[in-house]
């Protein structure tokens, strides 16, 4: 049985993939991947500064992983 990904991390992954898709198709794949990582980092900084969320490195990594997954898929087609 495979381990389950927590809902929060899955959401971060999906948002990273969505950011990649929007930016990647509008500009290019590398920029899309970078945008996902940048948005992930910005979200965690916002959580820390605003104290409205709980900043986590794993949340950032999950968001960036969504962008990386999208990037890798563009080269597997």
C-alpha positions as CSV (number, residue, x, y, z in Angstrom):
1,X,0.0,0.0,0.0
2,X,1.3,3.4,-0.9
3,X,1.5,6.2,1.7
4,X,-1.1,8.9,1.4
5,X,-0.2,12.5,0.7
6,X,-1.7,14.9,3.2
7,X,-4.5,17.0,1.7
8,X,-2.5,20.3,2.3
9,X,0.5,19.0,0.4
10,X,-1.6,17.7,-2.4
11,X,-3.3,21.1,-2.7
12,X,0.1,22.8,-2.9
13,X,1.2,20.3,-5.6
14,X,-1.9,21.0,-7.7
15,X,-1.6,24.7,-7.3
16,X,2.1,24.5,-8.4
17,X,1.0,22.4,-11.4
18,X,-1.7,24.9,-12.3
19,X,0.7,27.9,-12.1
20,X,3.1,26.0,-14.3
21,X,0.3,25.3,-16.9
22,X,-0.8,28.9,-17.0
23,X,2.6,30.5,-17.1
24,X,4.3,27.7,-19.0
25,X,1.9,27.8,-21.9
26,X,1.7,31.7,-21.9
27,X,5.5,32.1,-21.9
28,X,7.6,29.0,-21.8
29,X,8.2,25.8,-19.7
30,X,11.3,27.1,-17.7
31,X,9.5,30.3,-16.8
32,X,6.4,28.3,-15.7
33,X,8.5,26.1,-13.5
34,X,10.3,29.1,-12.0
35,X,6.9,30.8,-11.4
36,X,5.6,27.8,-9.5
37,X,8.6,27.9,-7.2
38,X,8.4,31.7,-6.8
39,X,4.7,31.6,-5.9
40,X,5.4,28.7,-3.5
41,X,8.1,30.7,-1.7
42,X,6.0,33.9,-1.7
43,X,3.0,32.0,-0.2
44,X,5.2,30.8,2.7
45,X,6.7,34.2,3.3
46,X,3.2,35.6,3.3
47,X,2.1,33.0,5.9
48,X,5.1,33.9,8.1
49,X,4.7,37.7,7.8
50,X,0.9,37.9,8.1
51,X,0.8,35.2,10.8
52,X,-2.4,34.0,9.0
53,X,-0.9,30.6,8.1
54,X,1.7,28.2,9.1
55,X,4.8,28.5,6.9
56,X,6.4,25.2,6.1
57,X,9.3,24.2,3.9
58,X,7.4,21.1,2.8
59,X,4.5,23.3,1.5
60,X,7.0,25.2,-0.6
61,X,8.6,22.0,-1.8
62,X,5.2,20.5,-2.7
63,X,4.3,23.7,-4.7
64,X,7.6,23.6,-6.5
65,X,7.2,19.9,-7.2
66,X,4.0,20.6,-9.0
67,X,5.9,23.0,-11.3
68,X,8.7,20.5,-11.8
69,X,6.2,17.7,-12.6
70,X,4.6,20.0,-15.2
71,X,8.0,20.8,-16.7
72,X,9.0,17.2,-16.9
73,X,5.7,16.3,-18.6
74,X,6.3,18.8,-21.4
75,X,9.4,16.8,-22.4
76,X,7.8,13.4,-22.1
77,X,5.2,14.0,-24.8
